[in-house]
Amino acid sequence: MSSETKPKSKKTKTGTPAPETRSFQAEVKQLLNLMIHSLYSNKEIFLRELISNASDACDKLRFASLTDKTLLEDDEALGIWITVGPEKKTIIIRDNGIGMDYDEVVQDIGTIARSGTRAFIEKMEAEKSSGDADFIGQFGVGFYSCFLVGKQVTLLTRKAGSPSKSGVMWSSDGTGEYTITSIDRPSRGTEIIINLKDDDSQYADEYRIRNIIEKYSDHVSIPILMPKEPEPADEESDDSEKPESKQEESEEWETVNKGSALWTRPKTEITEEEYNKFYSSLTYDSTPPALTIHNRVEGKMDYISLFFIPSSAPFDLWDREQRHGIKLYVRRIFISDDAKTLMPNYLRFVRGLVDCADLPLNVSREFLQQNRDIDKIRQAAVKRVLGELKKLSKSDEDAYSKLWKEFGKALKEGVVEDYENRQSIAELARFSTTRGDGESQTVSLDQYVDRMPMSQKHIYYLTADTHTAASSSPHLEIFKKKDIEVLLLSEPIDEWFVSHVSEFRDKTLKSIARGDLELDGLEDEESRKKTEEEQAAQDTLLEKFKGILGEAVKDVRFSNRLVDSPSCLIADEMDMGGNMERLLKAMGQNAPSAKPILELNPDHALVKRMDPEAGELEDWAKLLFDQALLAEGATLNNPGEFVKRVNRLLAS
């Protein structure tokens, strides 16, 4: 996915490196082709993306300069400058932020080797018919949005603190090749010159650019400046080479964005539209958030938190390593976007920021990980987010159901990761049940307990690979007959959930596929005695089955949980269940092998007709065992032998 191997640098007669021409690999060409030809209805977002990148570069420099003042190079006023050239059909975006060196340009501009690139291409392919480009920035490929409007893009940059001769010029028309060379560049930072396509010359209009900035980038904290009057066209100078900051100092510039830190204003003064615009500028998500959580804390520690819960899951929800959901500011100065110090993994879908007045500006990552104040902020943030979710679940069940569908799997991880809030997360959890609507997870543990019979002591559940396997499991038969509700758990995280939430409202969670089954007084005494009597009468059959199945089973016994099926497999009370064992093996982990118990239905016609002395008993014993394996979603070790066995029994 990266560009081709770097060619050896040649030099001109003057001793300066000659431009190198490189080709993008197939995946990058595919992305550029989609970017240029598929996303057309909202081209103006290119400016939002470039301003966002410029703002990030300024934030990075401001943070780096806290420990190295020389990086500012006697130019402390950070900004983003935008100029348009109607006659030349150009737009130029320049910042005096951190800048890039040659290798960084190759890595960050010449290639797009990020984990999100494949997801971006897939999403773009899926949505190209709608022309919706609002999601571009989420994938870290926002720079390439300039090819939505540009027929030629030139990037000039120099990293702060490096000599002027280490500048870099990168240029491409977006068709699959780019050139890159070293240049002399006195000013630090990055400048992007876009030569507009004929059909997109409207973006060389200053009034249009100001409107786009107001729409998308009004909340950017770095000043965005434009000339008070349009720059006169200068045919003698080539603006695409190097408009210097010293030249710009003689121009009349004005700040065109408000640049105020929205989160510092009182909640009563902020409209829902302003919150939504800020959320969009923060996340590149055009859909309003489902929840906005704005809070100011004053006392021993002063800080402001502004969190958003998206309406739909971010594309990288399951990338547990790449998390940039929460930004940290100290007195409105950006410090870090390392979300792991401010929000636990299971809440990685939360977006927003924390602005603390009491932390030092020169904090390190190690400081953030070990600081008690950060721990307190994190603990308070988690409780507030969980509290707001709980409020929503009680006030608007439909809205909460939509959020649970998007983020429920991640939230369930919290019972493993966050012992302190385990009970709160259990209250938020929703499940499918035998009384529910198909696969929809709508039933809370509170609802389950509220409708339990008085005599029921346990919250019954069944785990399986899929909802279909769970809902059709033979283990459910007696529960359906007795009208006892069972939780149907078919997500991988569910196995860990029930192993960490062993009790809820004084009711223990009990698997119906493990150990002896006690129906809490709901089973009639006559049925229980009948099973015991039949087991005593047919001990010979059970012993024969044990001998035939041998090491494949831990025991064979009659069942009180089967109604229509002849057999099922269960795990012993202290053994690992079959579903958990399969999950661990699928994850490449060593799972302790536990033999299952085969239970037979003494009332089933097949079992009743079995003669312990019949010649076909071995085939019947193995068939009932294999059937039970298949019913719980396992795979057979020897499907061919299973087919032969079925055919033999059918023929007889």
PLY file of the C-alpha trace (Angstrom):
ply
format ascii 1.0
element vertex 652
property float x
property float y
property float z
element edge 651
property int vertex1
property int vertex2
end_header
0.00 0.00 0.00
3.00 2.28 0.24
4.80 3.93 -2.65
7.57 2.21 -4.56
11.09 1.89 -3.20
12.87 5.20 -2.94
15.10 5.74 -5.99
18.63 7.01 -5.61
18.74 10.79 -5.50
20.39 12.51 -8.46
21.82 16.01 -8.38
21.62 18.84 -10.87
24.64 20.80 -12.11
24.04 23.31 -9.30
24.35 20.55 -6.69
20.69 20.54 -5.61
18.78 17.22 -5.65
16.79 16.63 -8.82
13.04 15.93 -8.43
12.15 12.28 -8.04
9.09 10.86 -9.76
7.41 8.01 -7.94
4.39 5.82 -8.67
1.68 4.95 -6.22
0.82 1.31 -5.78
-2.54 -0.10 -6.86
-4.45 0.49 -3.62
-3.44 4.15 -3.42
-4.40 4.65 -7.07
-7.77 3.09 -6.28
-8.28 5.47 -3.37
-7.33 8.53 -5.45
-9.57 7.44 -8.29
-12.50 7.06 -5.92
-11.72 10.36 -4.22
-11.62 12.27 -7.50
-14.46 10.65 -9.42
-16.93 9.30 -6.86
-17.33 12.00 -4.21
-18.82 15.00 -5.91
-21.82 16.39 -4.05
-19.93 18.06 -1.21
-16.55 19.05 -2.59
-16.22 22.01 -0.25
-15.15 19.74 2.60
-11.64 19.75 1.11
-11.07 23.07 2.87
-12.29 21.72 6.19
-9.83 18.83 5.92
-6.85 21.03 5.07
-7.66 23.55 7.82
-8.00 20.69 10.30
-4.58 19.33 9.30
-3.06 22.82 9.58
-4.62 23.33 13.02
-3.21 19.98 14.20
0.25 20.99 12.94
0.06 24.24 14.94
-1.12 22.40 18.07
1.77 19.95 17.77
4.28 22.79 17.48
2.80 24.64 20.42
3.11 21.52 22.55
6.64 20.70 21.34
7.78 24.27 21.99
6.95 23.94 25.69
10.17 21.97 26.08
12.12 23.47 23.15
11.52 27.19 22.56
13.93 27.24 19.60
11.31 25.47 17.48
9.31 28.71 17.29
12.18 30.41 15.37
11.24 33.95 16.54
7.74 33.47 15.11
5.47 32.68 18.06
2.14 33.76 16.58
0.65 30.58 15.15
-1.85 30.88 12.35
-3.40 29.55 9.16
-3.30 31.81 6.09
-5.61 31.34 3.12
-5.39 33.22 -0.17
-7.22 32.78 -3.45
-6.23 33.72 -6.99
-9.33 34.09 -9.18
-7.33 34.75 -12.33
-4.98 31.82 -11.85
-7.76 29.68 -10.34
-5.69 28.81 -7.29
-6.21 28.53 -3.57
-3.31 28.46 -1.09
-3.51 27.21 2.51
-0.43 27.89 4.65
0.36 27.28 8.31
3.43 27.92 10.45
3.02 24.74 12.47
5.36 21.82 13.05
5.98 21.07 9.35
7.51 17.89 7.91
10.91 16.64 6.82
11.60 14.61 3.69
10.95 11.21 5.23
7.75 12.38 6.88
6.44 13.70 3.57
7.13 10.32 1.96
5.47 8.52 4.87
2.48 10.81 5.48
1.84 12.31 2.05
3.54 10.07 -0.49
1.91 7.01 1.04
-1.30 6.32 2.93
-0.25 3.20 4.78
-2.71 3.51 7.61
-4.86 0.83 9.15
-7.99 2.73 8.15
-7.22 2.99 4.43
-8.83 -0.32 3.50
-11.90 0.50 5.60
-12.04 3.92 3.94
-11.95 2.42 0.45
-14.66 -0.09 1.33
-16.90 2.61 2.80
-16.29 4.88 -0.18
-17.13 2.07 -2.60
-20.34 1.44 -0.69
-21.38 5.10 -0.61
-19.95 6.51 -3.83
-23.37 6.60 -5.44
-24.50 9.14 -2.85
-21.46 11.35 -3.31
-21.24 11.74 0.48
-17.70 12.73 1.49
-18.41 13.73 5.06
-16.56 10.74 6.49
-13.18 11.43 4.84
-11.47 12.95 7.88
-12.35 9.96 10.05
-9.88 7.81 8.12
-6.78 10.01 8.25
-6.69 10.58 4.49
-8.11 14.11 4.53
-5.18 15.62 2.61
-6.24 13.78 -0.52
-9.61 15.57 -0.50
-7.81 18.46 -2.22
-7.99 16.37 -5.41
-11.76 16.76 -5.30
-11.23 20.26 -6.70
-7.56 20.36 -7.75
-6.04 19.29 -11.04
-2.55 19.88 -9.64
-1.53 20.03 -5.97
1.82 21.27 -4.71
2.94 20.98 -1.11
5.87 22.99 0.32
7.03 22.25 3.84
9.89 22.48 6.31
10.04 20.99 9.78
10.37 23.43 12.67
13.91 23.66 13.99
15.56 22.30 10.84
17.72 24.38 8.46
16.11 26.20 5.53
17.80 23.94 2.98
15.87 20.94 4.35
12.58 22.11 2.85
10.56 19.70 0.71
8.34 20.16 -2.34
5.78 17.47 -3.25
3.57 17.67 -6.31
0.96 15.46 -8.00
-2.01 15.61 -10.33
-3.67 12.71 -8.50
-3.43 10.27 -11.40
-1.01 7.85 -9.77
2.38 9.57 -9.74
3.99 12.32 -7.68
7.30 14.17 -7.65
9.26 15.06 -4.56
12.45 17.07 -4.10
14.42 19.01 -1.49
14.22 22.81 -1.69
15.41 25.84 0.22
12.51 27.13 2.34
13.15 29.88 4.92
9.76 29.62 6.64
8.72 26.65 8.74
5.37 24.90 8.41
3.39 23.67 5.43
1.87 25.34 2.39
-0.53 23.71 -0.04
-1.13 25.25 -3.46
-4.14 23.90 -5.35
-4.56 24.63 -9.04
-8.30 24.27 -9.42
-10.13 22.33 -12.08
-12.07 24.46 -14.56
-15.37 23.22 -13.12
-14.30 24.15 -9.59
-13.07 27.70 -10.14
-15.77 28.84 -7.68
-13.35 27.94 -4.89
-11.08 30.78 -5.99
-13.77 33.19 -4.79
-12.94 34.79 -1.44
-16.58 35.19 -0.37
-17.24 31.48 -0.99
-14.16 30.50 1.03
-15.22 32.68 3.97
-18.63 31.00 3.99
-17.05 27.53 4.01
-14.80 28.51 6.94
-17.80 29.83 8.87
-19.72 26.62 8.14
-17.04 24.05 9.04
-14.11 25.67 10.84
-15.47 28.55 12.91
-14.51 26.79 16.16
-10.88 26.10 15.21
-8.79 27.66 17.99
-5.92 28.64 15.67
-6.59 31.98 13.88
-7.59 31.54 10.24
-6.54 34.66 8.34
-7.46 36.04 4.92
-6.53 39.31 3.21
-8.84 42.21 3.98
-8.91 42.89 0.26
-8.33 40.31 -2.48
-4.67 40.09 -3.41
-3.87 41.72 -6.77
-2.70 39.27 -9.41
1.06 39.43 -9.88
2.05 37.95 -13.22
5.78 38.44 -12.54
5.95 36.27 -9.40
5.14 32.59 -9.13
2.93 32.13 -6.04
3.28 28.38 -6.32
6.94 28.54 -5.41
7.29 30.14 -1.99
5.18 33.00 -0.66
7.19 33.92 2.46
5.79 34.83 5.86
7.81 38.07 5.76
6.00 39.11 2.59
2.68 38.31 4.24
3.49 40.51 7.21
3.15 43.54 4.91
-0.38 42.51 3.89
-3.54 43.49 5.73
-4.87 40.27 7.22
-7.99 39.63 9.26
-9.12 36.65 11.32
-12.21 35.09 9.74
-13.05 32.45 12.36
-14.37 33.11 15.85
-11.79 30.73 17.27
-13.42 30.73 20.70
-13.20 27.63 22.85
-16.85 26.66 22.86
-16.44 24.40 25.87
-15.43 27.34 28.10
-18.78 29.06 27.62
-21.73 28.38 29.97
-24.05 25.62 28.75
-27.00 28.01 28.83
-25.34 30.17 26.19
-24.61 27.37 23.73
-27.27 26.29 21.25
-27.79 22.74 20.09
-26.72 23.82 16.60
-23.42 25.15 17.99
-22.79 21.89 19.83
-23.53 19.94 16.66
-21.21 22.12 14.55
-18.43 21.71 17.09
-18.97 17.95 17.20
-18.79 17.82 13.40
-15.55 19.83 13.36
-14.12 17.53 16.02
-15.13 14.20 14.50
-15.87 14.85 10.79
-19.27 13.27 11.42
-22.10 15.27 9.84
-24.77 13.38 11.80
-25.63 15.09 15.12
-24.47 13.20 18.23
-26.93 11.11 20.19
-25.80 12.61 23.49
-23.92 15.78 24.46
-22.41 15.81 27.96
-20.97 19.20 29.01
-19.72 19.62 32.57
-17.63 22.08 34.59
-15.94 20.96 37.82
-14.65 23.49 40.34
-13.04 22.86 43.70
-9.80 21.09 44.52
-9.34 20.65 40.79
-10.81 22.82 38.05
-11.58 21.30 34.68
-14.18 21.24 31.93
-15.30 18.14 30.05
-17.29 18.06 26.84
-18.18 14.57 25.62
-20.25 13.40 22.69
-21.72 9.96 22.07
-22.10 9.47 18.30
-25.35 8.34 16.75
-23.55 5.53 14.93
-20.38 3.55 15.57
-17.10 5.06 14.31
-15.41 3.00 11.60
-12.50 2.16 13.92
-14.61 1.06 16.91
-12.96 -2.36 16.94
-9.41 -1.05 16.45
-8.47 -1.09 20.11
-5.00 0.36 19.47
-5.86 3.40 17.33
-7.91 5.56 19.66
-8.08 9.33 19.44
-11.50 10.00 20.89
-10.66 12.38 23.75
-8.34 15.37 23.50
-6.59 16.86 26.53
-6.15 20.61 26.87
-4.48 22.58 29.63
-5.88 26.10 29.84
-7.10 25.80 26.22
-3.68 24.66 24.97
-3.80 21.30 23.19
-1.65 18.71 24.96
-2.54 15.23 23.78
-5.06 13.12 21.94
-4.06 9.96 23.81
-7.57 8.90 24.78
-6.38 5.93 26.83
-5.49 8.15 29.78
-8.91 9.84 29.88
-11.40 7.14 28.90
-11.30 3.35 29.32
-11.18 1.06 26.33
-14.80 -0.01 26.53
-15.90 3.64 26.12
-13.63 4.22 23.12
-16.61 5.39 21.05
-16.96 8.55 23.21
-15.62 11.70 21.51
-14.76 15.04 23.07
-12.21 16.79 25.24
-11.07 17.65 28.74
-9.62 21.10 29.53
-7.86 21.17 32.90
-6.61 24.35 34.58
-4.39 22.66 37.17
-2.04 20.47 35.14
1.42 21.62 34.06
1.81 22.41 30.36
4.90 20.26 29.87
3.26 16.93 30.68
4.64 13.68 29.29
2.79 10.51 28.40
4.27 8.84 31.47
3.02 11.73 33.61
-0.50 11.31 32.25
-0.46 7.58 32.94
0.69 7.98 36.54
-0.96 11.24 37.63
-3.63 11.02 40.35
-5.50 14.07 39.05
-5.83 12.43 35.64
-7.11 9.29 37.36
-9.77 11.34 39.17
-10.82 13.05 35.95
-11.07 9.69 34.24
-13.14 8.15 37.05
-15.52 11.12 37.08
-15.79 11.06 33.28
-16.71 7.37 33.24
-19.39 7.80 35.92
-20.86 10.78 34.08
-21.01 8.97 30.73
-22.56 5.85 32.29
-24.96 8.03 34.26
-26.15 9.85 31.14
-26.63 6.55 29.34
-28.70 5.29 32.28
-30.85 8.44 32.17
-31.43 7.95 28.46
-32.35 4.28 28.94
-35.11 5.31 31.37
-36.37 8.40 29.54
-36.26 7.24 25.91
-36.12 3.47 25.48
-36.14 3.63 21.66
-33.22 6.06 21.51
-31.25 3.95 23.97
-31.98 0.78 22.00
-30.41 2.38 18.93
-27.29 3.28 20.91
-27.09 -0.20 22.41
-27.25 -1.70 18.93
-24.23 0.44 17.93
-22.11 0.23 21.07
-23.48 -2.62 23.19
-20.67 -5.06 22.42
-18.07 -2.49 23.48
-19.97 -1.60 26.66
-20.12 -5.27 27.68
-16.31 -5.28 27.74
-16.58 -2.96 30.73
-17.64 -5.71 33.12
-14.22 -7.27 32.51
-12.15 -4.06 32.47
-13.89 -1.90 35.07
-14.66 -3.66 38.34
-15.77 -0.47 40.07
-18.55 0.19 37.54
-19.44 -3.44 36.81
-22.90 -3.18 38.32
-23.73 0.03 36.42
-22.70 -1.59 33.14
-24.81 -4.67 33.95
-27.81 -2.35 34.43
-27.18 -0.83 30.99
-26.86 -4.20 29.23
-29.64 -5.43 26.96
-30.25 -9.00 25.81
-32.27 -11.21 23.53
-34.51 -13.63 25.41
-36.94 -16.42 24.69
-39.74 -13.87 25.17
-38.12 -11.18 23.06
-38.42 -10.09 19.44
-36.00 -12.30 17.51
-32.36 -11.18 17.70
-33.21 -7.71 19.03
-31.42 -7.03 22.31
-34.07 -5.12 24.22
-34.47 -6.83 27.61
-32.56 -5.52 30.62
-31.63 -7.61 33.65
-33.96 -5.42 35.69
-36.87 -6.30 33.39
-35.96 -9.99 33.53
-35.91 -10.02 37.33
-39.12 -7.99 37.63
-41.09 -10.62 35.70
-39.56 -13.71 37.32
-41.88 -15.98 39.33
-41.45 -15.56 43.07
-40.00 -19.06 43.42
-37.33 -18.58 40.72
-33.85 -18.16 42.24
-31.69 -17.84 39.12
-31.36 -15.72 36.00
-31.09 -18.40 33.32
-28.97 -17.93 30.21
-27.66 -19.90 27.25
-24.55 -19.03 25.21
-24.09 -20.12 21.60
-22.22 -19.20 18.41
-25.27 -17.60 16.81
-28.72 -16.45 17.84
-30.23 -19.18 15.65
-28.21 -21.86 17.44
-29.25 -20.47 20.82
-32.94 -20.08 20.05
-33.22 -23.60 18.60
-31.11 -25.33 21.24
-32.59 -28.47 22.85
-31.50 -27.08 26.23
-34.44 -24.66 26.04
-37.15 -27.29 25.74
-38.14 -27.65 29.37
-37.93 -23.88 29.86
-40.30 -23.26 26.97
-42.67 -25.89 28.31
-42.63 -24.29 31.78
-42.67 -20.73 30.32
-39.42 -19.75 32.04
-37.56 -16.89 30.35
-33.96 -17.51 29.25
-31.34 -14.99 28.07
-30.02 -15.95 24.61
-26.38 -14.87 24.39
-24.74 -15.21 20.98
-21.93 -12.60 20.97
-18.35 -13.66 21.81
-18.10 -11.07 24.60
-21.12 -12.66 26.32
-19.04 -15.55 27.62
-16.82 -13.09 29.48
-19.82 -11.01 30.56
-21.54 -13.87 32.41
-18.25 -15.02 33.93
-17.76 -11.57 35.52
-21.38 -10.78 36.39
-22.28 -13.75 38.55
-25.13 -12.04 40.39
-27.70 -9.31 39.82
-30.22 -8.10 42.40
-29.49 -11.13 44.59
-30.22 -13.51 41.72
-27.38 -15.69 40.46
-26.79 -16.06 36.72
-26.96 -19.74 35.78
-26.20 -21.46 32.49
-28.86 -23.95 31.40
-26.15 -25.93 29.59
-23.97 -26.57 32.61
-24.36 -28.75 35.69
-27.51 -30.19 37.19
-30.74 -28.42 36.33
-32.89 -27.20 39.18
-36.03 -25.38 38.13
-36.50 -23.64 41.48
-39.66 -25.50 42.45
-41.13 -25.00 38.98
-40.56 -28.65 38.12
-43.28 -30.94 39.37
-42.24 -33.62 41.85
-43.84 -36.41 39.79
-41.62 -35.70 36.76
-38.50 -35.64 38.91
-39.31 -39.01 40.53
-40.18 -40.50 37.17
-36.76 -39.59 35.79
-35.01 -41.14 38.81
-37.04 -44.36 38.48
-36.38 -44.67 34.75
-32.71 -44.03 35.25
-32.54 -46.85 37.77
-34.44 -49.16 35.41
-32.24 -48.41 32.42
-28.82 -48.32 34.02
-27.76 -51.01 31.59
-28.43 -48.74 28.59
-26.49 -45.89 30.15
-23.54 -48.15 30.93
-23.53 -49.42 27.34
-23.48 -45.82 26.04
-20.58 -44.95 28.35
-18.62 -47.95 27.13
-19.25 -47.12 23.46
-18.44 -43.39 23.73
-15.52 -43.95 26.09
-13.15 -40.95 26.36
-15.45 -38.72 24.31
-17.73 -38.09 27.31
-17.42 -37.50 31.01
-20.73 -39.21 31.78
-24.02 -40.35 30.25
-27.27 -39.79 32.16
-30.96 -39.19 31.72
-32.11 -35.61 31.36
-34.82 -33.52 32.96
-34.31 -30.62 30.52
-35.31 -32.33 27.24
-38.85 -32.52 25.87
-38.69 -33.06 22.10
-35.03 -33.90 21.43
-33.45 -37.29 22.16
-30.12 -35.95 23.46
-28.02 -32.91 24.37
-24.55 -32.12 25.68
-23.87 -30.17 28.85
-20.73 -29.14 30.72
-20.09 -30.16 34.28
-20.65 -27.40 36.83
-16.96 -26.44 37.14
-15.93 -27.22 33.56
-15.59 -24.84 30.63
-18.57 -24.86 28.30
-18.26 -26.00 24.69
-18.98 -22.52 23.29
-16.23 -20.91 25.38
-13.78 -23.62 24.38
-14.51 -23.00 20.68
-14.11 -19.24 21.12
-10.69 -19.58 22.74
-9.47 -21.96 20.05
-10.70 -19.58 17.34
-8.60 -16.85 19.01
-5.54 -19.09 18.85
-5.47 -19.72 22.61
-5.02 -23.00 24.35
-8.33 -24.04 25.86
-8.40 -26.68 28.59
-10.18 -29.66 27.11
-13.22 -30.65 29.16
-15.28 -33.70 28.31
-19.02 -33.05 27.95
-21.83 -34.95 29.62
-24.33 -36.63 27.27
-27.92 -36.39 28.50
-30.65 -38.63 27.05
-34.37 -37.94 26.99
-36.03 -41.02 28.59
-39.42 -40.05 27.08
-38.20 -39.85 23.50
-39.32 -42.66 21.16
-35.78 -43.38 19.98
-34.45 -43.85 23.50
-37.46 -45.92 24.60
-37.02 -48.38 21.71
-33.30 -48.93 22.24
-32.29 -52.45 23.19
-29.01 -52.54 25.15
-28.21 -55.81 23.37
-29.02 -54.64 19.81
-26.26 -54.82 17.23
-26.94 -51.27 16.04
-26.52 -49.78 19.54
-23.01 -48.50 18.79
-24.29 -46.60 15.74
-27.20 -45.19 17.76
-24.98 -44.07 20.64
-22.56 -42.27 18.32
-25.40 -40.78 16.28
-27.09 -39.26 19.34
-23.73 -37.87 20.48
-23.04 -36.31 17.05
-26.56 -34.88 16.89
-26.03 -33.20 20.25
-22.71 -31.77 19.03
-24.35 -30.31 15.93
-27.25 -28.87 17.95
-24.88 -26.76 20.04
-23.03 -25.42 17.01
-19.93 -27.61 17.12
-18.36 -29.27 14.08
-17.91 -33.02 13.67
-14.46 -34.51 13.59
-15.50 -36.97 10.90
-18.56 -35.83 8.89
-18.10 -38.68 6.39
-18.44 -41.32 9.07
-21.52 -39.54 10.41
-23.19 -39.77 6.99
-22.35 -43.47 6.69
-23.76 -44.12 10.15
-27.03 -42.35 9.33
-27.35 -44.32 6.09
-26.76 -47.64 7.86
-29.46 -46.89 10.41
-31.90 -45.72 7.75
-31.31 -48.89 5.76
-31.91 -51.09 8.83
0 1
1 2
2 3
3 4
4 5
5 6
6 7
7 8
8 9
9 10
10 11
11 12
12 13
13 14
14 15
15 16
16 17
17 18
18 19
19 20
20 21
21 22
22 23
23 24
24 25
25 26
26 27
27 28
28 29
29 30
30 31
31 32
32 33
33 34
34 35
35 36
36 37
37 38
38 39
39 40
40 41
41 42
42 43
43 44
44 45
45 46
46 47
47 48
48 49
49 50
50 51
51 52
52 53
53 54
54 55
55 56
56 57
57 58
58 59
59 60
60 61
61 62
62 63
63 64
64 65
65 66
66 67
67 68
68 69
69 70
70 71
71 72
72 73
73 74
74 75
75 76
76 77
77 78
78 79
79 80
80 81
81 82
82 83
83 84
84 85
85 86
86 87
87 88
88 89
89 90
90 91
91 92
92 93
93 94
94 95
95 96
96 97
97 98
98 99
99 100
100 101
101 102
102 103
103 104
104 105
105 106
106 107
107 108
108 109
109 110
110 111
111 112
112 113
113 114
114 115
115 116
116 117
117 118
118 119
119 120
120 121
121 122
122 123
123 124
124 125
125 126
126 127
127 128
128 129
129 130
130 131
131 132
132 133
133 134
134 135
135 136
136 137
137 138
138 139
139 140
140 141
141 142
142 143
143 144
144 145
145 146
146 147
147 148
148 149
149 150
150 151
151 152
152 153
153 154
154 155
155 156
156 157
157 158
158 159
159 160
160 161
161 162
162 163
163 164
164 165
165 166
166 167
167 168
168 169
169 170
170 171
171 172
172 173
173 174
174 175
175 176
176 177
177 178
178 179
179 180
180 181
181 182
182 183
183 184
184 185
185 186
186 187
187 188
188 189
189 190
190 191
191 192
192 193
193 194
194 195
195 196
196 197
197 198
198 199
199 200
200 201
201 202
202 203
203 204
204 205
205 206
206 207
207 208
208 209
209 210
210 211
211 212
212 213
213 214
214 215
215 216
216 217
217 218
218 219
219 220
220 221
221 222
222 223
223 224
224 225
225 226
226 227
227 228
228 229
229 230
230 231
231 232
232 233
233 234
234 235
235 236
236 237
237 238
238 239
239 240
240 241
241 242
242 243
243 244
244 245
245 246
246 247
247 248
248 249
249 250
250 251
251 252
252 253
253 254
254 255
255 256
256 257
257 258
258 259
259 260
260 261
261 262
262 263
263 264
264 265
265 266
266 267
267 268
268 269
269 270
270 271
271 272
272 273
273 274
274 275
275 276
276 277
277 278
278 279
279 280
280 281
281 282
282 283
283 284
284 285
285 286
286 287
287 288
288 289
289 290
290 291
291 292
292 293
293 294
294 295
295 296
296 297
297 298
298 299
299 300
300 301
301 302
302 303
303 304
304 305
305 306
306 307
307 308
308 309
309 310
310 311
311 312
312 313
313 314
314 315
315 316
316 317
317 318
318 319
319 320
320 321
321 322
322 323
323 324
324 325
325 326
326 327
327 328
328 329
329 330
330 331
331 332
332 333
333 334
334 335
335 336
336 337
337 338
338 339
339 340
340 341
341 342
342 343
343 344
344 345
345 346
346 347
347 348
348 349
349 350
350 351
351 352
352 353
353 354
354 355
355 356
356 357
357 358
358 359
359 360
360 361
361 362
362 363
363 364
364 365
365 366
366 367
367 368
368 369
369 370
370 371
371 372
372 373
373 374
374 375
375 376
376 377
377 378
378 379
379 380
380 381
381 382
382 383
383 384
384 385
385 386
386 387
387 388
388 389
389 390
390 391
391 392
392 393
393 394
394 395
395 396
396 397
397 398
398 399
399 400
400 401
401 402
402 403
403 404
404 405
405 406
406 407
407 408
408 409
409 410
410 411
411 412
412 413
413 414
414 415
415 416
416 417
417 418
418 419
419 420
420 421
421 422
422 423
423 424
424 425
425 426
426 427
427 428
428 429
429 430
430 431
431 432
432 433
433 434
434 435
435 436
436 437
437 438
438 439
439 440
440 441
441 442
442 443
443 444
444 445
445 446
446 447
447 448
448 449
449 450
450 451
451 452
452 453
453 454
454 455
455 456
456 457
457 458
458 459
459 460
460 461
461 462
462 463
463 464
464 465
465 466
466 467
467 468
468 469
469 470
470 471
471 472
472 473
473 474
474 475
475 476
476 477
477 478
478 479
479 480
480 481
481 482
482 483
483 484
484 485
485 486
486 487
487 488
488 489
489 490
490 491
491 492
492 493
493 494
494 495
495 496
496 497
497 498
498 499
499 500
500 501
501 502
502 503
503 504
504 505
505 506
506 507
507 508
508 509
509 510
510 511
511 512
512 513
513 514
514 515
515 516
516 517
517 518
518 519
519 520
520 521
521 522
522 523
523 524
524 525
525 526
526 527
527 528
528 529
529 530
530 531
531 532
532 533
533 534
534 535
535 536
536 537
537 538
538 539
539 540
540 541
541 542
542 543
543 544
544 545
545 546
546 547
547 548
548 549
549 550
550 551
551 552
552 553
553 554
554 555
555 556
556 557
557 558
558 559
559 560
560 561
561 562
562 563
563 564
564 565
565 566
566 567
567 568
568 569
569 570
570 571
571 572
572 573
573 574
574 575
575 576
576 577
577 578
578 579
579 580
580 581
581 582
582 583
583 584
584 585
585 586
586 587
587 588
588 589
589 590
590 591
591 592
592 593
593 594
594 595
595 596
596 597
597 598
598 599
599 600
600 601
601 602
602 603
603 604
604 605
605 606
606 607
607 608
608 609
609 610
610 611
611 612
612 613
613 614
614 615
615 616
616 617
617 618
618 619
619 620
620 621
621 622
622 623
623 624
624 625
625 626
626 627
627 628
628 629
629 630
630 631
631 632
632 633
633 634
634 635
635 636
636 637
637 638
638 639
639 640
640 641
641 642
642 643
643 644
644 645
645 646
646 647
647 648
648 649
649 650
650 651
